[in-house]
Amino acid sequence: MIIRQRGVALISVLLIMSLALLVTAGMLRSHRLVLQISAQQLHQMHVRQLGFSAEAWALQLLRNPELDEQKTVNLAQEWARSKPPFEAQNGDIQVSIEDLAGRFNLNTLFNNGQIDQVTLERWSRLLAQLKIPPLDLQAMQTSSPAGGLSELSQLRLLPGVDGEVLRRLQPWIALLPRDASLNINTAPALLLMTLEGMTPSIAEVFVSQRPAQGYRSAQAFTQDPLLSGLGLSSHGLGVSSRWFRITVQVALGQSHLRLVTDVERDLKSRQLTIVQRRLLAPLESDISR
């Protein structure tokens, strides 16, 4: 009887110990999981902090008084040439600043409810360069509110515009106020090809020989000897800008971040207004590095 009781007691002790071990193992697993999640969250916070620090550095560049002193925006200025002065250990940080006035401003297609013919012809040339069929401008005008388009996705309302068309257009167009001119000091060759008489070869040569400090006026641009005889119109062209896009890309371990910030610069106060800030999916080229 005593032996049987001892056996039952031993089994009870073993069961209690087994239960305690199971509970302890479960607690350890939960603890490890919490630690892993916390480590991942801290890592993601670090990646975001790097991204916002790089953005703050770029914003400071755009406050440089040289933009006011020179009266023009060009690719020789500090905002276009500088590289971030910091690095991420075991990672990579890239920052680019783009003048959005160097893109085709869709909102200039309509002036007081009427289609601007010069801008329309340039728009048609851009579509041809991108191998996109003509788009229904009347439908575009209908979908455009009084202040103009504000989101690229609004173009999806037009017949024939799908994701692929938007993908082709996105790098070359901007949605700025109607008074924003195309900055010929920062416009790439493909945008210059939309101008009257500008062939691909002339545009490429022009970009390679464009004055380092840019042109002081649109008239000086149209009178450049390199462009003589083309019949260029200065309509819709300019040499300055208030709108910029900051793109920050951070790669740290397996984590990637792409932060895109559009800003508008007040010409009098030099204050910057963040128009929109987006955290986007990283590009495939960034992931494959």
N, C-alpha and C positions, 0 to 999 in steps of 0.2 A: 504493500500500500504506500509506504514511504517512498519507495523507488519510483512508483508510478507518479506520485505527486511531484517528486523532483524532476521527472521527465517532462511533466506538463509545465512546470515552472521554467525549465530550460527552453522548451519550445516557445513559451510566452516571451521570455527574454529575447530569444532569437528573432521572433516576429517584431517585437518592439524595436530592436536594433535595426532590422531590415527596413521597417517603416521610417525610422529616423534617418537612415542612410538615403532612402528614396527622397524624403523631404529635403534633406541637405543637398543632395545632388540636384534636385529641382531648383532650389534656391540659388545654387551656384550657377546653374545654366541661365536662370533669369538675370542674375547679377552680371554674368558675362555679356548677355544680350543688351542689358542696359548700358554697360560700359562701351560696347561696340556702337550702339546707337548714339551715345553721347560723343564718342570720338568722331563719328561721321558728321554729326551736327557741328561740332567744333571745327572740323575740316572744311565743311561747306561755308561756315561763317568766315573762316580765314580767307577762302577763295573770294567771297563777296567783298570782304574788306579790301583785298588787293584790287578788285575791280573798281570799287568806289574811290579808292586812293588814286588810281590811275586817271579816273574821270576828273577828280578834283585838280590834278596836275594839268590836264588838258584845258579845263575851264580857266585856270590861271593864265595859260598862254593866250587865250582869247581876250583877256583883259589888257593885253599889252598895248600901251599908248601908240605904238608905231602904226596901228590900224587907223588911228585918227590923224596922225602926223602926215602919213603918206596919201591919205584921201582915196587910196585904192586898196584892193585886196588882190594879192598875187602870190605865186608859189615860192617866191624868194623870202617871204616873211617867216618869222620864227615859228608860228603855228603850223606851217607846212613842212618845216625842216627838222624840228626838234624830235629827239627820241627820249622816252621816259628814263629818268636818271636812277631807276631802281630795278632790281631783279628779284625774282622769287627763287628761293633755294629749291633745287630739283624741279623747277618749273619754268614757265615762259609767260611773259607779259608783253602784249603788243597793243599799241595805241595808234589810231589814225584819226586825223581830223580832215573832214571834207567840206569844201564850200558848196552848199546846196544850190547856190545861184549859178554854179557851173553845170547844172542839169537843166533839162527842158522843163519849164514851169507850165504845167497843164492849165493853170488858171488864167494864163494870158491868151488863151484861144478865143475868149469871149470878152468883148468890150462894150459895156452898156447894153448887153443883150444881143449884140451883133457879133458875128464871126469875124475875127481879125484875119484878113486875107494873107498878109505877109506871114503871120505866125502859122496859119493853116498850111501854107506851102512848106514851111519848115517841118511841121508836124508830119506831113505826108512823106517827106524825105526820110524822117527818122523811122517811120513805120517800114518804109521800103528797105532801109539799112538793116532793120531787125527781122525782115522777112515776115511782117505781120500784115494781113489784109487791111484795107481801109476800114475805119470804124465809123459808126453812125453818129455824126456830130450832133444831130438834132436830139437824139436820145441822150447824148452826153449833156447837152444844154438843159434838158428836162430834169436829169438826175442831179444837176449841179444847183445847189441853193444860191441865194443872192450873194453870199460871201465866197462862193467858189467851192470846189471840192476840198474836203478836209482829210479824207482817208482813201488810200489807194484801193481798198476793197470796194469802194463805191463804183469803180469801173466794172465790177462783176455784173452790174445791172445792165450793161450794154450788150446787145446781141454780138455773139462771136468772141466774147472775152471770157476765157477760162483761166485755170491756174497756170497753164503753160504760157499764155500771152502775158499774164501779170509777171511771171518769172522773168521773161525777156525784157519787159518794160522797166521793172523795178530799179535796176542800177542806173538808169538814164533819166528818169523823170522825178520831179519834185512837185509838191503841192504848197506853193507859197502865195502870198498876197498878189493880187493882179498887177501891182506896180513893180514887182520884182523883175529886173532885167537879167538876161543871160550874161554872166560875167565872162567876157572873152579872155580874161587873164588866167582863168582857172579851168575853162571848159576843155574837155578832152577832144581828141581828133574826131571821134564819132559824132559829137554834138556840133563841131565846127562844119562837118560835112553837110549839115542841114541848111547851111547858109547859101545864099544865091551864088551859083557858079563855082562853089567849093568842091573840087574833086577829092577823092581819097588821097591821091598822091600829094596834092597841094596842101591838104590838111595835115598830113604827116610831116611834111617839110616845115610847114608853119609852126607846128608844135615844137619841133626840135630847134627852131630858130627864134621862137618867141622871146622878146626881150626879158631878161632875168627879172627886172622890176615891173614887168607888165607895161600896158599902155595907160596913159594918163586920161584918155577919153576914148569913147567909141569912134569918134571922128578920126582920131589918130590911127586907130586900127584899120578903118576902111580905106585910109589913104596910104597905108603901108605899100611901098613899091613892090613887095612880094605878091601883093593881092591886086595890083593894078589891072584894070580891064575886066574884072569879074562882075562889076556892077553891084557890089555889096551895098545893102541898105543898113544904116545904123539903127533902124527901127527895132525896138525891143532889146537892144544890146547895151551893156554897161560895163563898168570896170570895178565895181565895188559890191559889197554884200553885207547883210546883217544876219544871215542864216547859216548855221554850221551843224554838221553831224559828227559826233564823237563816237567812235567804235572801239571798245576795249575787249580784248580777248585774253583770257587767262587759262592756262593749262597747268595743273598742279596734280601730279600723280594721275589717277584715273578721273579726276574731276575737271570739267571744262565749263567755262562761263563766257557768254558773249553779251556784253552790255552796250546797247545803242541808245544814245542820248541826242535829241535834237534841241538846239538852243537858238535863241534870237538875241542879238546884241543891240542894246540901245546906243545909238551913235553919240548921244550927248553925255549920258552918265557912265557909259561903258559897262553898265550893269547887264548881266546875262539872265535871261528868263528861260527856264527849262520848259520847252514846249511839250515834250513827251520823253519818257524814259522807259525802255523796254529790255527785259531779260529774254533773250531769244535762244533757241536751240543752237548749239555750236555747229559750224560748218563741217562737212565731211572731211575736208582737207585738214582741219584742226584736230579732229579725232584721230586721224591716221598718222599723225606725227610721232 
